[in-house]
Amino acid sequence: TQIYIHSISVIKNFILFADITKSISLLNFDKECKTLSVISRDFEPMEVYRCEFVIDGTNLGFLVSDSNCNLVIYSYQPEAIESSGGMKLIRKSDVNIGAHVNTFFRT
């Protein structure tokens, strides 16, 4: 599979990356085995500009900006039926803000 990663964000052993045309994927890095494994991903094509983790208390989400001026929030919910056992990220919300966003700042 050919991928073109142009946005990446890391928290602990979790890696969120954006492919320029294939949307986002969530990976896990195992230090002991020195391996990367795909936890979940979005299967809908999207021209992603930027991706970032969103932390709300104990909840972890994923914020994405795209070429259609949208901000999209995803979550990883392996117990949800629509996630196909955790293989698909769940799209929680999207907002068209009317401007392209190419940078996020996490505080």
PyRosetta script that sets phi, psi and omega in degrees:
from pyrosetta import init, pose_from_sequence

init()
pose = pose_from_sequence("TQIYIHSISVIKNFILFADITKSISLLNFDKECKTLSVISRDFEPMEVYRCEFVIDGTNLGFLVSDSNCNLVIYSYQPEAIESSGGMKLIRKSDVNIGAHVNTFFRT")
pose.set_psi(1, 132.2)
pose.set_omega(1, 177.3)
pose.set_phi(2, -92.2)
pose.set_psi(2, 128.0)
pose.set_omega(2, 176.8)
pose.set_phi(3, -130.0)
pose.set_psi(3, 151.1)
pose.set_omega(3, 178.0)
pose.set_phi(4, -128.5)
pose.set_psi(4, 94.9)
pose.set_omega(4, -178.6)
pose.set_phi(5, -82.7)
pose.set_psi(5, 124.3)
pose.set_omega(5, 177.9)
pose.set_phi(6, -127.3)
pose.set_psi(6, -2.3)
pose.set_omega(6, 175.5)
pose.set_phi(7, -144.3)
pose.set_psi(7, 132.0)
pose.set_omega(7, -178.1)
pose.set_phi(8, -144.6)
pose.set_psi(8, 143.9)
pose.set_omega(8, 178.7)
pose.set_phi(9, -140.6)
pose.set_psi(9, 141.4)
pose.set_omega(9, -174.7)
pose.set_phi(10, -130.9)
pose.set_psi(10, 134.4)
pose.set_omega(10, 169.7)
pose.set_phi(11, -134.9)
pose.set_psi(11, 120.2)
pose.set_omega(11, -177.5)
pose.set_phi(12, 50.9)
pose.set_psi(12, -117.0)
pose.set_omega(12, -179.3)
pose.set_phi(13, -102.1)
pose.set_psi(13, 11.0)
pose.set_omega(13, 178.6)
pose.set_phi(14, -99.6)
pose.set_psi(14, 134.6)
pose.set_omega(14, -179.7)
pose.set_phi(15, -123.8)
pose.set_psi(15, 125.5)
pose.set_omega(15, 175.9)
pose.set_phi(16, -111.4)
pose.set_psi(16, 122.6)
pose.set_omega(16, 178.3)
pose.set_phi(17, -130.7)
pose.set_psi(17, 154.8)
pose.set_omega(17, 179.8)
pose.set_phi(18, -116.2)
pose.set_psi(18, 128.2)
pose.set_omega(18, 171.5)
pose.set_phi(19, -89.7)
pose.set_psi(19, 146.8)
pose.set_omega(19, -174.4)
pose.set_phi(20, -63.2)
pose.set_psi(20, -27.3)
pose.set_omega(20, -179.9)
pose.set_phi(21, -127.0)
pose.set_psi(21, -12.4)
pose.set_omega(21, -172.7)
pose.set_phi(22, -107.3)
pose.set_psi(22, 15.0)
pose.set_omega(22, 177.3)
pose.set_phi(23, 76.1)
pose.set_psi(23, -145.3)
pose.set_omega(23, -171.7)
pose.set_phi(24, -117.7)
pose.set_psi(24, 157.6)
pose.set_omega(24, 176.3)
pose.set_phi(25, -138.6)
pose.set_psi(25, 146.9)
pose.set_omega(25, 177.2)
pose.set_phi(26, -111.5)
pose.set_psi(26, 125.4)
pose.set_omega(26, -177.7)
pose.set_phi(27, -118.5)
pose.set_psi(27, 160.6)
pose.set_omega(27, 174.7)
pose.set_phi(28, -122.5)
pose.set_psi(28, 134.2)
pose.set_omega(28, 176.6)
pose.set_phi(29, -104.0)
pose.set_psi(29, 123.4)
pose.set_omega(29, 177.4)
pose.set_phi(30, -99.6)
pose.set_psi(30, 110.5)
pose.set_omega(30, -177.2)
pose.set_phi(31, -62.6)
pose.set_psi(31, -41.7)
pose.set_omega(31, -175.6)
pose.set_phi(32, -63.6)
pose.set_psi(32, -45.8)
pose.set_omega(32, -178.8)
pose.set_phi(33, -91.3)
pose.set_psi(33, -9.9)
pose.set_omega(33, -176.6)
pose.set_phi(34, 54.1)
pose.set_psi(34, 51.9)
pose.set_omega(34, -179.5)
pose.set_phi(35, -128.3)
pose.set_psi(35, 152.1)
pose.set_omega(35, 171.9)
pose.set_phi(36, -107.4)
pose.set_psi(36, 134.2)
pose.set_omega(36, 176.1)
pose.set_phi(37, -131.6)
pose.set_psi(37, 142.0)
pose.set_omega(37, 179.4)
pose.set_phi(38, -76.8)
pose.set_psi(38, 124.7)
pose.set_omega(38, 176.1)
pose.set_phi(39, -89.0)
pose.set_psi(39, -49.7)
pose.set_omega(39, -176.4)
pose.set_phi(40, -161.7)
pose.set_psi(40, 162.7)
pose.set_omega(40, 178.0)
pose.set_phi(41, -156.6)
pose.set_psi(41, 166.6)
pose.set_omega(41, 173.4)
pose.set_phi(42, -95.4)
pose.set_psi(42, 127.7)
pose.set_omega(42, -175.9)
pose.set_phi(43, -92.9)
pose.set_psi(43, -6.5)
pose.set_omega(43, 179.3)
pose.set_phi(44, -86.1)
pose.set_psi(44, 129.4)
pose.set_omega(44, 179.1)
pose.set_phi(45, -61.0)
pose.set_psi(45, 137.4)
pose.set_omega(45, 179.2)
pose.set_phi(46, -153.5)
pose.set_psi(46, 134.8)
pose.set_omega(46, 176.4)
pose.set_phi(47, -85.5)
pose.set_psi(47, 94.1)
pose.set_omega(47, -173.2)
pose.set_phi(48, -84.0)
pose.set_psi(48, 133.8)
pose.set_omega(48, 174.2)
pose.set_phi(49, -92.7)
pose.set_psi(49, -41.3)
pose.set_omega(49, -175.8)
pose.set_phi(50, -155.9)
pose.set_psi(50, 149.9)
pose.set_omega(50, 174.7)
pose.set_phi(51, -136.6)
pose.set_psi(51, 151.7)
pose.set_omega(51, -178.5)
pose.set_phi(52, -157.9)
pose.set_psi(52, 152.4)
pose.set_omega(52, 174.0)
pose.set_phi(53, -75.4)
pose.set_psi(53, 146.0)
pose.set_omega(53, 173.9)
pose.set_phi(54, -122.2)
pose.set_psi(54, 120.3)
pose.set_omega(54, -178.5)
pose.set_phi(55, -110.3)
pose.set_psi(55, 124.2)
pose.set_omega(55, 178.5)
pose.set_phi(56, -129.8)
pose.set_psi(56, 91.8)
pose.set_omega(56, -176.4)
pose.set_phi(57, 65.6)
pose.set_psi(57, -115.1)
pose.set_omega(57, 178.8)
pose.set_phi(58, -97.5)
pose.set_psi(58, 0.9)
pose.set_omega(58, -178.9)
pose.set_phi(59, -95.3)
pose.set_psi(59, 139.7)
pose.set_omega(59, 178.4)
pose.set_phi(60, -119.5)
pose.set_psi(60, 125.5)
pose.set_omega(60, 178.6)
pose.set_phi(61, -126.7)
pose.set_psi(61, -179.3)
pose.set_omega(61, -176.6)
pose.set_phi(62, -135.5)
pose.set_psi(62, 123.5)
pose.set_omega(62, -178.8)
pose.set_phi(63, -103.8)
pose.set_psi(63, 133.5)
pose.set_omega(63, -176.3)
pose.set_phi(64, -132.2)
pose.set_psi(64, 138.1)
pose.set_omega(64, 169.5)
pose.set_phi(65, -111.6)
pose.set_psi(65, 144.5)
pose.set_omega(65, -176.6)
pose.set_phi(66, -128.4)
pose.set_psi(66, 179.1)
pose.set_omega(66, -176.2)
pose.set_phi(67, -72.6)
pose.set_psi(67, -11.6)
pose.set_omega(67, 178.0)
pose.set_phi(68, -95.6)
pose.set_psi(68, 17.8)
pose.set_omega(68, 178.9)
pose.set_phi(69, 66.2)
pose.set_psi(69, 29.3)
pose.set_omega(69, 178.9)
pose.set_phi(70, -100.8)
pose.set_psi(70, 148.0)
pose.set_omega(70, 165.0)
pose.set_phi(71, -110.0)
pose.set_psi(71, 125.3)
pose.set_omega(71, -175.3)
pose.set_phi(72, -122.2)
pose.set_psi(72, 136.3)
pose.set_omega(72, 176.9)
pose.set_phi(73, -112.4)
pose.set_psi(73, 129.3)
pose.set_omega(73, 177.6)
pose.set_phi(74, -116.4)
pose.set_psi(74, 158.9)
pose.set_omega(74, 171.8)
pose.set_phi(75, -138.4)
pose.set_psi(75, 157.1)
pose.set_omega(75, 176.2)
pose.set_phi(76, -102.6)
pose.set_psi(76, 112.5)
pose.set_omega(76, -179.5)
pose.set_phi(77, -134.3)
pose.set_psi(77, 85.7)
pose.set_omega(77, -176.1)
pose.set_phi(78, -63.2)
pose.set_psi(78, -22.0)
pose.set_omega(78, -179.7)
pose.set_phi(79, -79.9)
pose.set_psi(79, -15.3)
pose.set_omega(79, -179.6)
pose.set_phi(80, -75.0)
pose.set_psi(80, 139.0)
pose.set_omega(80, -178.7)
pose.set_phi(81, -60.5)
pose.set_psi(81, -43.1)
pose.set_omega(81, -176.0)
pose.set_phi(82, -70.0)
pose.set_psi(82, -7.4)
pose.set_omega(82, 179.8)
pose.set_phi(83, -88.6)
pose.set_psi(83, -1.2)
pose.set_omega(83, 180.0)
pose.set_phi(84, 53.3)
pose.set_psi(84, 50.3)
pose.set_omega(84, 178.9)
pose.set_phi(85, 74.1)
pose.set_psi(85, 21.2)
pose.set_omega(85, 179.1)
pose.set_phi(86, 97.0)
pose.set_psi(86, -4.7)
pose.set_omega(86, -178.7)
pose.set_phi(87, -71.7)
pose.set_psi(87, -27.4)
pose.set_omega(87, -179.7)
pose.set_phi(88, -107.5)
pose.set_psi(88, 135.3)
pose.set_omega(88, 171.5)
pose.set_phi(89, -74.2)
pose.set_psi(89, 143.3)
pose.set_omega(89, -178.5)
pose.set_phi(90, -92.5)
pose.set_psi(90, 124.9)
pose.set_omega(90, 177.1)
pose.set_phi(91, -80.2)
pose.set_psi(91, 114.2)
pose.set_omega(91, -175.4)
pose.set_phi(92, -91.9)
pose.set_psi(92, -40.5)
pose.set_omega(92, -179.2)
pose.set_phi(93, -160.9)
pose.set_psi(93, 158.4)
pose.set_omega(93, 172.3)
pose.set_phi(94, -148.9)
pose.set_psi(94, 143.7)
pose.set_omega(94, -177.4)
pose.set_phi(95, -134.8)
pose.set_psi(95, 131.2)
pose.set_omega(95, 174.0)
pose.set_phi(96, -90.1)
pose.set_psi(96, 118.1)
pose.set_omega(96, -176.1)
pose.set_phi(97, -101.3)
pose.set_psi(97, -3.6)
pose.set_omega(97, 175.0)
pose.set_phi(98, 78.1)
pose.set_psi(98, 10.9)
pose.set_omega(98, 178.4)
pose.set_phi(99, -150.3)
pose.set_psi(99, 150.3)
pose.set_omega(99, 178.5)
pose.set_phi(100, -77.6)
pose.set_psi(100, 136.4)
pose.set_omega(100, 177.3)
pose.set_phi(101, -115.4)
pose.set_psi(101, 123.5)
pose.set_omega(101, 179.7)
pose.set_phi(102, -122.6)
pose.set_psi(102, 7.2)
pose.set_omega(102, 177.9)
pose.set_phi(103, -147.1)
pose.set_psi(103, 137.7)
pose.set_omega(103, 172.2)
pose.set_phi(104, -120.5)
pose.set_psi(104, 150.6)
pose.set_omega(104, 177.9)
pose.set_phi(105, -124.9)
pose.set_psi(105, 116.4)
pose.set_omega(105, -178.7)
pose.set_phi(106, -93.3)
pose.set_psi(106, 127.7)
pose.set_omega(106, 179.4)
pose.set_phi(107, -110.1)
pose.dump_pdb("model.pdb")
